[in-house]
């Protein structure tokens, strides 16, 4: 059955940029809703591990608050190469999260050569859509690890599209979006040609000052935890502490201002 999956085609049209907030609990979901985020990525132990799968109780609670919840399904910190038992856990957690009300899942699986593990990903996507046919699948920053291993971005995006992925989270193959900005722009352009149904979402070290450049690069969405950097300096880093509501609001406003300009452009028929 997994071998018959095909990408869910969408019309080739310009889309307004969206904000995705990475959160750990119901309070984070409420904050995301208050600032106007389009959705949340729900994680556990974000500062300590860069995110692992949250508990089923946390998922159910978050999904009852009215904002689309996309659950990170990552069974452990570390690399993204998983054995059979770990892949079974990923499939089970994926179906449990969607059954609990999640709108989508965030996953990332790599082969031994560092490229996306397409057979494993097809299994996960098939399991997800058996529970929720319109579940959205985001391939997380394992994509950056693949780029670091020398994988061709255009080819990887095309394979991910045909595996059923809707969105790719990336910092352009760099440690953060600031250093990966040029590559992010190239990935957006390559994606339009090789994987037109896949959204490119910028994430990793997103700062308020960087948002305009990310949107100028053409990304479809911006992902941030809106956590202050060391000592509470303004930024979008997720080094420590909880989300800063004022920072989240400012980032949302920066994304929203560009979205308003984009909506006016679309209305004018350009």
Backbone as JSON, one array per atom type, in Angstrom:
{
  "sequence": "XXXXXXXXXXXXXXXXXXXXXXXXXXXXXXXXXXXXXXXXXXXXXXXXXXXXXXXXXXXXXXXXXXXXXXXXXXXXXXXXXXXXXXXXXXXXXXXXXXXXXXXXXXXXXXXXXXXXXXXXXXXXXXXXXXXXXXXXXXXXXXXXXXXXXXXXXXXXXXXXXXXXXXXXXXXXXXXXXXXXXXXXXXXXXXXXXXXXXXXXXXXXXXXXXXXXXXXXXXXXXXXXXXXXXXXXXXXXXXXXXXXXXXXXXXXXXXXXXXXXXXXXXXXXXX",
  "N": [[0.82, -1.2, 0.0], [1.98, 1.22, 0.78], [3.64, 1.75, -1.34], [2.05, 2.91, -3.25], [1.62, 5.52, -2.7], [1.26, 8.95, -3.5], [2.22, 12.37, -4.18], [0.2, 14.96, -2.74], [-1.2, 17.02, -4.81], [-1.16, 20.54, -5.18], [-2.58, 23.66, -6.24], [-0.45, 25.68, -8.24], [0.3, 28.39, -6.83], [0.92, 31.61, -5.4], [1.53, 31.82, -1.96], [0.51, 33.15, 1.19], [2.81, 33.97, 3.78], [3.27, 31.99, 6.77], [3.19, 31.62, 10.36], [4.68, 29.33, 12.51], [4.7, 28.12, 15.73], [6.9, 26.65, 18.0], [6.12, 24.65, 20.71], [5.63, 23.42, 24.11], [3.51, 22.73, 25.69], [0.08, 23.21, 26.89], [-0.11, 25.93, 27.59], [1.7, 27.07, 25.84], [0.38, 26.62, 23.42], [-1.83, 28.25, 23.78], [-0.57, 30.75, 23.84], [0.44, 30.82, 21.22], [-1.96, 30.91, 19.77], [-2.91, 33.36, 20.68], [-1.15, 35.22, 19.56], [-1.6, 34.88, 16.91], [-0.53, 32.76, 15.41], [-0.32, 30.26, 12.83], [-0.3, 27.58, 13.43], [0.94, 25.07, 15.72], [4.01, 23.41, 16.56], [4.21, 20.69, 18.53], [6.22, 19.68, 21.13], [8.45, 17.86, 23.34], [10.83, 18.52, 25.95], [12.36, 20.55, 24.68], [14.46, 22.52, 24.95], [16.43, 20.95, 26.14], [16.9, 18.74, 24.45], [16.47, 19.46, 21.84], [14.02, 18.67, 21.12], [11.68, 16.06, 21.53], [9.27, 13.36, 21.28], [6.17, 14.33, 22.64], [4.12, 13.53, 25.57], [1.17, 11.43, 25.43], [-0.93, 12.43, 26.89], [-0.32, 15.17, 27.04], [-0.51, 15.78, 24.34], [-3.26, 15.29, 23.8], [-4.44, 17.22, 25.45], [-3.43, 19.62, 24.33], [-4.54, 19.5, 21.8], [-7.15, 20.11, 22.23], [-7.58, 22.8, 22.21], [-8.13, 24.32, 20.01], [-6.34, 25.28, 18.05], [-4.48, 24.26, 15.18], [-2.5, 21.43, 15.77], [0.67, 20.15, 15.37], [2.46, 17.35, 15.84], [5.64, 16.61, 17.08], [7.31, 13.73, 16.26], [9.62, 11.96, 17.5], [11.62, 9.65, 18.76], [13.86, 9.72, 20.37], [16.73, 11.73, 21.36], [19.55, 12.71, 19.28], [20.95, 11.11, 16.34], [19.24, 10.59, 13.14], [18.81, 8.1, 12.16], [17.14, 5.15, 12.29], [16.44, 2.01, 13.86], [14.55, -1.07, 13.26], [12.79, -1.49, 15.51], [12.62, 1.1, 16.58], [11.48, 2.47, 14.43], [9.02, 1.24, 14.42], [8.0, 2.25, 16.81], [7.85, 4.96, 16.08], [5.87, 4.85, 14.09], [3.7, 3.96, 15.67], [3.48, 6.05, 17.54], [2.88, 8.11, 15.8], [0.33, 7.39, 14.77], [-1.1, 7.36, 17.16], [-0.93, 10.04, 17.98], [-2.36, 11.37, 15.98], [-4.84, 10.16, 16.25], [-5.5, 11.25, 18.66], [-6.18, 13.77, 18.0], [-4.41, 15.45, 16.64], [-3.38, 17.61, 13.97], [-1.39, 17.03, 12.27], [1.89, 15.5, 11.79], [5.36, 15.69, 12.67], [8.24, 14.57, 11.36], [11.34, 12.77, 10.77], [13.53, 10.83, 8.99], [16.5, 9.17, 8.22], [18.6, 7.48, 5.85], [21.39, 5.16, 5.89], [23.3, 6.36, 4.29], [22.88, 9.0, 4.67], [20.85, 10.24, 3.29], [17.31, 11.06, 2.86], [15.23, 8.53, 4.23], [13.32, 6.98, 2.28], [11.63, 4.62, 1.89], [11.0, 4.0, 4.63], [9.8, 6.38, 5.36], [7.56, 6.42, 3.68], [6.09, 4.36, 4.83], [5.47, 5.5, 7.31], [3.96, 7.73, 6.52], [1.82, 6.44, 5.24], [0.72, 5.08, 7.43], [-0.07, 7.27, 8.95], [-2.03, 8.52, 7.33], [-3.88, 6.58, 7.14], [-5.18, 6.8, 9.51], [-5.9, 9.51, 9.57], [-6.9, 10.97, 6.83], [-6.3, 13.51, 5.76], [-4.05, 14.3, 7.09], [-1.24, 16.33, 7.79], [2.14, 16.18, 6.83], [5.22, 16.93, 8.03], [8.61, 17.16, 7.24], [11.31, 17.23, 9.27], [14.26, 19.01, 10.54], [16.08, 17.03, 9.99], [16.45, 17.11, 7.37], [18.42, 19.06, 7.03], [20.62, 17.73, 8.04], [20.83, 15.83, 6.05], [21.52, 17.47, 3.85], [24.02, 18.32, 4.77], [25.36, 15.96, 4.51], [25.79, 15.87, 1.87], [23.68, 15.52, 0.13], [21.66, 16.15, -2.71], [19.64, 18.98, -2.85], [17.33, 19.49, -4.53], [16.73, 16.97, -5.62], [16.23, 15.55, -3.26], [13.99, 16.92, -2.28], [12.13, 16.32, -4.27], [11.88, 13.54, -3.98], [10.86, 13.43, -1.39], [8.42, 14.73, -1.77], [7.08, 12.85, -3.39], [6.88, 10.85, -1.58], [4.9, 11.73, 0.01], [5.16, 13.96, 1.64], [4.32, 17.12, 3.02], [5.6, 19.43, 3.84], [8.78, 20.95, 4.49], [11.07, 21.48, 7.03], [13.74, 23.62, 7.49], [17.06, 24.97, 7.85], [18.53, 25.67, 5.74], [20.62, 23.9, 5.56], [22.57, 24.72, 7.28], [23.89, 25.61, 10.59], [22.11, 27.53, 11.56], [19.45, 29.77, 10.48], [20.43, 32.24, 9.7], [23.07, 31.89, 8.75], [22.44, 30.1, 6.81], [20.93, 31.43, 4.95], [21.26, 32.17, 2.19], [21.29, 29.64, 0.93], [18.75, 28.78, 1.68], [17.11, 30.41, 0.08], [17.81, 29.35, -2.41], [16.88, 26.74, -2.11], [14.14, 27.17, -1.95], [13.64, 28.11, -4.57], [14.47, 25.87, -6.07], [12.68, 24.0, -5.11], [10.25, 24.94, -6.13], [10.42, 24.11, -8.73], [11.07, 21.33, -8.66], [9.54, 20.14, -6.67], [6.72, 21.13, -6.35], [4.5, 21.0, -4.62], [5.42, 20.97, -2.07], [5.93, 22.73, 0.86], [8.32, 25.13, 1.99], [9.72, 25.66, 5.04], [11.25, 27.89, 7.15], [13.48, 27.39, 9.8], [15.29, 27.4, 12.87], [17.35, 29.05, 14.85], [15.98, 31.43, 14.36], [15.57, 34.88, 14.33], [14.03, 37.98, 15.31], [14.96, 40.12, 13.77], [15.78, 38.78, 11.53], [13.57, 37.85, 10.18], [12.34, 39.46, 8.0], [14.24, 39.01, 5.92], [14.09, 36.26, 5.6], [11.49, 35.97, 4.64], [11.73, 37.42, 2.31], [13.34, 35.7, 0.95], [11.5, 33.88, 0.16], [10.29, 31.85, 1.63], [7.68, 29.65, 2.75], [6.78, 29.56, 5.32], [7.57, 30.45, 8.72], [9.33, 29.16, 11.42], [9.55, 29.09, 14.87], [10.59, 29.04, 18.33], [10.36, 31.23, 19.85], [11.94, 31.82, 22.06], [13.95, 33.48, 24.43], [17.38, 34.28, 23.85], [20.64, 33.64, 25.31], [20.67, 35.1, 28.46], [18.39, 36.51, 27.92], [18.41, 38.05, 25.64], [17.11, 39.75, 22.8], [15.63, 37.8, 20.31], [15.1, 34.82, 18.33], [15.83, 32.44, 19.29], [16.17, 29.13, 20.77], [17.49, 28.5, 23.09], [17.25, 28.43, 25.91], [14.98, 28.57, 28.74], [11.51, 29.72, 28.78], [9.0, 30.44, 26.25], [8.96, 33.8, 25.1], [6.43, 35.97, 25.46], [6.17, 38.62, 24.44], [8.17, 38.7, 22.5], [7.28, 36.66, 20.81], [4.94, 37.85, 19.9], [5.98, 40.02, 18.48], [7.42, 38.77, 16.45], [5.35, 37.42, 15.17], [3.93, 39.64, 14.27], [5.76, 40.67, 12.44], [5.84, 38.63, 10.5], [3.14, 38.67, 9.84], [2.81, 41.25, 8.79], [4.14, 41.1, 6.37], [2.53, 39.16, 5.26], [0.15, 40.58, 4.99], [0.87, 42.44, 3.04], [1.32, 40.67, 0.97], [-1.24, 39.6, 0.61], [-2.57, 41.84, -0.35], [-1.26, 42.14, -2.78], [-2.02, 39.77, -4.1], [-4.76, 40.24, -4.26], [-4.79, 42.34, -5.99], [-4.25, 41.03, -8.24], [-1.74, 40.38, -9.17]],
  "CA": [[0.0, 0.0, 0.0], [2.83, 2.4, 0.86], [4.24, 2.02, -2.63], [1.13, 3.6, -4.14], [1.45, 6.9, -2.28], [1.68, 9.99, -4.42], [2.06, 13.67, -3.54], [-1.09, 15.62, -2.86], [-0.92, 18.21, -5.61], [-1.87, 21.77, -4.87], [-2.42, 24.61, -7.33], [0.77, 26.46, -8.18], [-0.09, 29.77, -6.57], [1.66, 32.21, -4.32], [0.84, 31.68, -0.69], [0.95, 34.1, 2.2], [3.65, 33.29, 4.78], [2.63, 31.62, 8.03], [4.04, 31.44, 11.53], [4.52, 28.12, 13.32], [5.38, 28.27, 17.01], [7.25, 25.41, 18.68], [5.67, 24.75, 22.1], [5.73, 22.19, 24.87], [2.34, 22.46, 26.53], [-1.14, 23.96, 26.58], [0.16, 27.36, 27.67], [2.34, 27.45, 24.59], [-0.66, 26.65, 22.39], [-2.63, 29.46, 24.02], [0.24, 31.88, 23.4], [0.46, 30.8, 19.75], [-3.27, 31.38, 19.32], [-3.06, 34.78, 21.02], [-0.35, 36.06, 18.66], [-2.05, 34.66, 15.55], [0.21, 31.72, 14.68], [-1.17, 29.38, 12.03], [-0.28, 26.24, 14.01], [2.07, 24.83, 16.61], [4.68, 22.12, 16.63], [4.21, 20.3, 19.93], [7.41, 18.89, 21.44], [8.86, 17.76, 24.74], [12.26, 18.7, 26.23], [12.9, 21.29, 23.54], [15.76, 23.12, 25.25], [17.41, 19.94, 26.52], [17.16, 17.72, 23.43], [15.99, 19.97, 20.55], [12.68, 18.15, 20.9], [11.32, 14.65, 21.37], [7.82, 13.15, 21.27], [5.48, 14.63, 23.9], [3.25, 12.47, 26.08], [-0.16, 11.39, 24.81], [-1.78, 13.33, 27.65], [-0.02, 16.53, 26.59], [-1.06, 15.92, 22.99], [-4.71, 15.41, 23.88], [-4.77, 18.52, 26.05], [-3.11, 20.67, 23.36], [-5.44, 19.41, 20.64], [-8.48, 20.57, 22.6], [-7.56, 24.26, 22.37], [-8.64, 25.0, 18.82], [-5.32, 25.62, 17.06], [-3.89, 23.03, 14.63], [-1.33, 20.93, 16.48], [1.51, 19.21, 14.63], [3.22, 16.7, 16.9], [6.95, 16.06, 16.77], [7.45, 12.3, 16.57], [11.07, 11.69, 17.55], [11.64, 8.81, 19.97], [15.06, 9.95, 21.18], [17.66, 12.69, 20.77], [20.64, 12.09, 18.53], [20.83, 11.08, 14.89], [17.91, 10.3, 12.59], [18.81, 6.75, 11.59], [16.4, 4.36, 13.26], [16.29, 0.58, 13.64], [13.17, -1.54, 13.09], [11.96, -1.25, 16.69], [12.38, 2.54, 16.69], [10.52, 2.83, 13.39], [7.71, 0.78, 14.89], [7.56, 3.25, 17.79], [7.47, 6.17, 15.35], [4.55, 4.6, 13.49], [2.7, 3.89, 16.74], [3.29, 7.4, 18.08], [2.21, 8.89, 14.75], [-1.11, 7.08, 14.73], [-1.69, 7.77, 18.44], [-1.04, 11.5, 17.99], [-3.45, 11.77, 15.08], [-6.09, 9.71, 16.87], [-5.77, 12.16, 19.78], [-6.66, 15.03, 17.48], [-3.4, 16.24, 15.96], [-3.61, 17.9, 12.55], [-0.28, 16.49, 11.49], [3.07, 15.07, 12.55], [6.67, 16.19, 12.23], [9.12, 13.4, 11.43], [12.54, 12.81, 9.94], [14.22, 9.54, 9.01], [17.58, 9.15, 7.24], [19.26, 6.21, 5.54], [22.79, 5.09, 6.32], [24.12, 7.27, 3.48], [22.54, 10.37, 5.01], [19.71, 10.73, 2.51], [16.01, 10.69, 3.45], [14.87, 7.12, 4.12], [12.02, 7.07, 1.64], [10.75, 3.5, 2.24], [10.5, 4.17, 6.0], [8.9, 7.54, 5.38], [6.3, 6.01, 3.07], [5.35, 3.58, 5.84], [4.95, 6.44, 8.31], [2.9, 8.52, 5.88], [0.67, 5.56, 5.04], [0.1, 4.85, 8.74], [-0.71, 8.52, 9.35], [-3.23, 8.84, 6.56], [-4.89, 5.56, 7.44], [-5.92, 7.33, 10.65], [-6.42, 10.84, 9.23], [-6.52, 11.1, 5.42], [-5.76, 14.83, 5.43], [-2.95, 14.62, 8.0], [-0.1, 17.0, 7.17], [3.41, 15.57, 7.2], [6.39, 17.81, 7.93], [9.93, 16.53, 7.39], [12.0, 18.23, 10.07], [15.61, 19.41, 10.17], [16.88, 15.93, 9.45], [16.77, 17.56, 6.01], [19.7, 19.76, 7.08], [21.65, 16.7, 8.18], [20.99, 15.25, 4.71], [22.29, 18.41, 3.05], [25.39, 18.28, 5.26], [25.95, 14.71, 4.01], [26.02, 16.03, 0.44], [22.49, 15.18, -0.65], [21.18, 17.2, -3.6], [18.36, 19.46, -2.32], [16.22, 19.33, -5.46], [16.39, 15.55, -5.68], [15.64, 15.15, -1.99], [12.63, 17.47, -2.21], [11.27, 15.56, -5.17], [11.59, 12.23, -3.36], [9.98, 13.67, -0.24], [7.1, 15.02, -2.31], [6.45, 11.62, -3.83], [6.6, 10.03, -0.39], [3.71, 12.26, 0.65], [5.49, 15.04, 2.57], [3.71, 18.41, 2.7], [6.38, 20.59, 4.28], [10.13, 20.66, 4.96], [11.65, 22.46, 7.95], [15.17, 23.66, 7.2], [17.84, 26.18, 8.01], [19.41, 25.76, 4.59], [21.78, 23.03, 5.73], [23.5, 25.37, 8.19], [23.45, 25.55, 11.99], [20.97, 28.42, 11.78], [18.93, 30.38, 9.25], [21.24, 33.39, 9.3], [24.17, 31.41, 7.91], [21.88, 29.32, 5.7], [19.95, 32.24, 4.23], [21.42, 32.07, 0.73], [20.84, 28.31, 0.53], [17.29, 28.73, 1.82], [16.55, 30.98, -1.14], [18.02, 28.4, -3.5], [15.98, 25.6, -1.88], [12.79, 27.62, -2.34], [13.58, 28.13, -6.03], [14.54, 24.49, -6.56], [11.44, 23.34, -4.75], [9.19, 25.34, -7.05], [10.56, 23.34, -9.97], [11.15, 19.88, -8.49], [8.56, 19.64, -5.69], [5.86, 22.31, -6.17], [3.5, 20.88, -3.57], [6.1, 20.95, -0.78], [6.25, 24.03, 1.44], [9.62, 25.29, 2.66], [9.56, 26.4, 6.29], [12.54, 28.25, 7.74], [13.55, 27.21, 11.23], [16.63, 27.22, 13.43], [17.99, 30.33, 15.12], [15.22, 32.55, 13.78], [15.49, 36.09, 15.13], [13.1, 38.98, 14.81], [15.61, 40.9, 12.71], [15.99, 37.94, 10.35], [12.29, 37.5, 9.55], [12.15, 40.03, 6.65], [15.12, 38.36, 4.94], [13.54, 34.92, 5.34], [10.31, 36.11, 3.79], [12.22, 37.85, 1.0], [13.86, 34.49, 0.3], [10.36, 33.17, -0.42], [9.82, 30.69, 2.41], [6.24, 29.62, 2.96], [6.47, 29.68, 6.74], [8.67, 30.68, 9.65], [9.17, 28.32, 12.61], [10.36, 29.57, 15.99], [10.09, 28.8, 19.68], [10.27, 32.55, 20.48], [12.6, 31.77, 23.36], [15.08, 34.41, 24.48], [18.72, 33.69, 23.86], [21.36, 33.77, 26.58], [20.47, 36.33, 29.18], [17.15, 37.17, 27.54], [18.59, 38.94, 24.5], [16.04, 39.6, 21.81], [15.95, 36.88, 19.22], [14.12, 33.76, 18.21], [16.53, 31.21, 19.6], [15.51, 28.26, 21.71], [18.58, 27.99, 23.91], [16.86, 28.17, 27.29], [13.82, 29.31, 29.2], [10.22, 29.53, 28.13], [8.73, 31.4, 25.19], [8.78, 35.19, 25.49], [5.21, 36.41, 24.78], [6.39, 39.86, 23.68], [8.95, 38.35, 21.31], [6.38, 35.91, 19.93], [4.03, 38.81, 19.29], [6.71, 40.83, 17.5], [7.72, 37.92, 15.29], [4.07, 37.23, 14.47], [3.61, 40.89, 13.58], [6.65, 40.78, 11.29], [5.34, 37.7, 9.49], [1.82, 39.14, 9.42], [2.93, 42.45, 7.96], [4.46, 40.63, 5.03], [1.35, 38.46, 4.76], [-0.82, 41.59, 4.56], [1.34, 42.96, 1.75], [1.11, 39.61, -0.02], [-2.68, 39.51, 0.32], [-2.93, 42.97, -1.21], [-0.74, 41.84, -4.1], [-2.9, 38.77, -4.69], [-6.04, 40.87, -4.54], [-4.6, 43.18, -7.18], [-4.12, 40.13, -9.39], [-0.36, 40.29, -9.63]],
  "C": [[0.86, 1.25, 0.0], [3.42, 2.75, -0.48], [3.33, 2.78, -3.57], [0.94, 5.07, -3.76], [1.94, 7.86, -3.35], [1.47, 11.33, -3.75], [0.68, 14.23, -3.76], [-0.86, 16.96, -3.55], [-1.77, 19.38, -5.16], [-1.67, 22.73, -6.03], [-1.13, 25.4, -7.15], [0.39, 27.93, -8.05], [0.77, 30.31, -5.43], [0.85, 32.1, -3.04], [1.37, 32.7, 0.3], [1.78, 33.35, 3.24], [2.9, 33.05, 6.08], [3.67, 31.52, 9.14], [3.67, 30.14, 12.22], [5.33, 28.3, 14.59], [5.65, 26.89, 17.61], [6.93, 25.56, 20.17], [5.77, 23.39, 22.77], [4.47, 21.83, 25.63], [1.17, 23.34, 26.13], [-0.92, 25.46, 26.65], [0.81, 27.87, 26.4], [1.34, 27.54, 23.45], [-1.5, 27.92, 22.54], [-1.86, 30.71, 23.57], [0.25, 31.96, 21.87], [-0.85, 31.32, 19.18], [-3.41, 32.89, 19.54], [-2.3, 35.68, 20.06], [-0.72, 35.85, 17.19], [-1.25, 33.67, 14.75], [-0.76, 30.81, 13.94], [-1.31, 28.01, 12.67], [0.86, 26.17, 15.01], [2.72, 23.5, 16.25], [4.8, 21.8, 18.12], [5.35, 19.32, 20.19], [7.51, 18.68, 22.94], [10.36, 18.01, 24.82], [12.96, 19.46, 25.12], [14.28, 21.85, 23.81], [16.83, 22.07, 25.51], [17.83, 19.04, 25.36], [16.89, 18.19, 22.01], [14.68, 19.31, 20.15], [12.6, 16.65, 20.76], [9.8, 14.55, 21.48], [7.21, 13.49, 22.63], [4.58, 13.48, 24.33], [1.88, 12.55, 25.42], [-1.14, 12.29, 25.58], [-1.57, 14.78, 27.24], [-0.6, 16.78, 25.2], [-2.57, 16.13, 23.04], [-5.15, 16.75, 24.44], [-4.55, 19.64, 25.04], [-4.1, 20.68, 22.2], [-6.85, 19.88, 20.96], [-8.6, 22.08, 22.66], [-7.87, 25.04, 21.1], [-7.64, 25.38, 17.76], [-4.74, 24.32, 16.49], [-2.58, 22.67, 15.33], [-0.61, 19.9, 15.6], [2.51, 18.64, 15.64], [4.57, 16.2, 16.39], [6.98, 14.59, 17.19], [8.93, 11.95, 16.39], [11.33, 10.93, 18.84], [12.83, 9.06, 20.89], [15.87, 11.1, 20.57], [18.75, 11.95, 20.0], [20.35, 12.07, 17.05], [19.44, 10.63, 14.45], [17.88, 8.98, 11.83], [18.24, 5.81, 12.64], [16.35, 2.88, 12.85], [14.82, 0.2, 13.55], [12.28, -1.26, 14.3], [11.64, 0.24, 16.84], [11.38, 3.01, 15.63], [9.11, 2.38, 13.77], [7.14, 1.76, 15.92], [7.1, 4.52, 17.1], [6.1, 6.0, 14.7], [3.45, 4.6, 14.55], [2.42, 5.28, 17.31], [2.58, 8.3, 17.07], [0.71, 8.64, 14.77], [-1.79, 7.5, 16.04], [-1.9, 9.28, 18.49], [-2.21, 11.96, 17.13], [-4.81, 11.33, 15.64], [-6.49, 10.61, 18.03], [-6.19, 13.54, 19.31], [-5.65, 15.9, 16.78], [-3.76, 16.45, 14.5], [-2.53, 17.32, 11.66], [0.84, 16.04, 12.4], [4.32, 15.61, 11.88], [7.66, 15.06, 12.44], [10.36, 13.63, 10.58], [13.31, 11.52, 10.09], [15.25, 9.54, 7.9], [18.12, 7.73, 7.06], [20.72, 6.27, 5.99], [23.69, 6.04, 5.53], [23.79, 8.74, 3.74], [21.38, 10.95, 4.25], [18.4, 10.37, 3.2], [15.68, 9.23, 3.19], [13.44, 7.05, 3.59], [11.13, 5.86, 1.93], [10.17, 3.62, 3.66], [9.5, 5.32, 6.07], [7.56, 7.2, 4.75], [5.45, 5.2, 4.05], [4.71, 4.51, 6.87], [3.8, 7.24, 7.74], [1.65, 7.67, 5.69], [-0.05, 5.3, 6.36], [-0.65, 6.09, 9.2], [-2.03, 8.72, 8.63], [-4.26, 7.73, 6.62], [-5.76, 6.01, 8.61], [-6.62, 8.63, 10.28], [-6.0, 11.14, 7.79], [-5.92, 12.45, 5.05], [-4.64, 15.25, 6.38], [-1.8, 15.27, 7.22], [1.2, 16.4, 7.72], [4.53, 16.59, 6.97], [7.65, 16.98, 8.13], [10.82, 17.55, 8.07], [13.46, 18.42, 9.65], [16.58, 18.25, 9.99], [17.27, 16.26, 8.01], [18.12, 18.28, 5.99], [20.85, 18.78, 7.26], [21.9, 16.02, 6.84], [21.81, 16.17, 3.81], [23.76, 18.4, 3.46], [26.12, 17.03, 4.78], [26.16, 14.75, 2.49], [24.85, 15.69, -0.45], [22.05, 16.39, -1.48], [19.8, 17.68, -3.13], [17.17, 19.21, -3.24], [15.77, 17.87, -5.54], [15.72, 15.07, -4.41], [14.22, 15.67, -1.86], [11.67, 16.69, -3.09], [10.9, 14.2, -4.57], [10.66, 12.38, -2.17], [8.56, 13.96, -0.7], [6.39, 13.74, -2.69], [6.21, 10.63, -2.7], [5.4, 10.54, 0.38], [3.95, 13.39, 1.64], [4.87, 16.35, 2.08], [4.66, 19.59, 2.92], [7.76, 20.12, 4.75], [10.61, 21.81, 5.83], [13.16, 22.45, 7.76], [15.78, 25.01, 7.53], [18.83, 26.32, 6.86], [20.67, 24.93, 4.72], [22.84, 23.59, 6.64], [23.03, 25.25, 9.62], [22.26, 26.44, 12.3], [20.61, 29.11, 10.47], [19.75, 31.57, 8.78], [22.37, 32.95, 8.37], [23.66, 30.62, 6.71], [20.97, 30.1, 4.79], [20.05, 32.1, 2.71], [20.93, 30.72, 0.23], [19.33, 28.16, 0.66], [16.62, 29.29, 0.58], [16.68, 30.03, -2.31], [17.08, 27.2, -3.36], [14.55, 25.96, -2.28], [12.66, 27.57, -3.87], [13.61, 26.72, -6.62], [13.25, 23.74, -6.27], [10.3, 23.69, -5.68], [9.23, 24.54, -8.34], [10.42, 21.83, -9.72], [10.11, 19.3, -7.54], [7.57, 20.75, -5.38], [4.82, 22.2, -5.07], [4.1, 20.9, -2.16], [6.41, 22.37, -0.33], [7.63, 24.0, 2.08], [9.41, 26.18, 3.87], [10.93, 26.64, 6.91], [12.5, 28.07, 9.24], [14.96, 26.92, 11.68], [17.3, 28.58, 13.61], [17.28, 31.52, 14.51], [15.19, 33.7, 14.78], [14.48, 37.05, 14.51], [13.7, 39.75, 13.65], [15.75, 40.11, 11.41], [14.72, 37.68, 9.57], [12.12, 38.14, 8.17], [13.01, 39.37, 5.58], [14.63, 36.96, 4.6], [12.35, 35.0, 4.4], [10.71, 36.57, 2.39], [12.78, 36.67, 0.22], [12.74, 33.62, -0.26], [9.85, 32.0, 0.38], [8.32, 30.8, 2.64], [5.85, 29.84, 4.41], [7.75, 29.91, 7.53], [8.35, 29.92, 10.93], [10.09, 28.85, 13.7], [9.75, 29.13, 17.3], [9.92, 30.11, 20.44], [10.84, 32.53, 21.89], [13.76, 32.75, 23.36], [16.4, 33.66, 24.46], [19.37, 33.96, 25.2], [21.09, 35.12, 27.22], [19.26, 37.12, 28.77], [17.3, 38.13, 26.39], [17.51, 38.69, 23.49], [16.5, 38.69, 20.7], [14.87, 35.85, 19.14], [14.72, 32.44, 18.58], [15.78, 30.39, 20.63], [16.55, 27.64, 22.64], [18.12, 27.63, 25.31], [15.59, 28.93, 27.6], [12.56, 29.0, 28.42], [10.02, 30.6, 27.07], [8.48, 32.79, 25.78], [7.54, 35.71, 24.76], [5.4, 37.66, 23.94], [7.17, 39.58, 22.4], [8.08, 37.59, 20.31], [5.44, 36.86, 19.2], [4.74, 39.64, 18.22], [7.05, 40.02, 16.25], [6.44, 37.68, 14.48], [3.7, 38.47, 13.68], [4.49, 41.06, 12.34], [6.22, 39.86, 10.16], [4.0, 38.2, 8.95], [1.86, 40.37, 8.55], [3.24, 42.06, 6.54], [3.26, 39.92, 4.43], [0.3, 39.46, 4.27], [-0.43, 42.18, 3.22], [1.08, 41.95, 0.65], [-0.37, 39.5, -0.39], [-3.12, 40.66, -0.6], [-2.46, 42.73, -2.64], [-1.63, 40.84, -4.82], [-4.24, 39.37, -5.08], [-5.96, 41.73, -5.8], [-4.36, 42.35, -8.44], [-2.72, 40.0, -9.94], [0.24, 38.94, -9.3]]
}
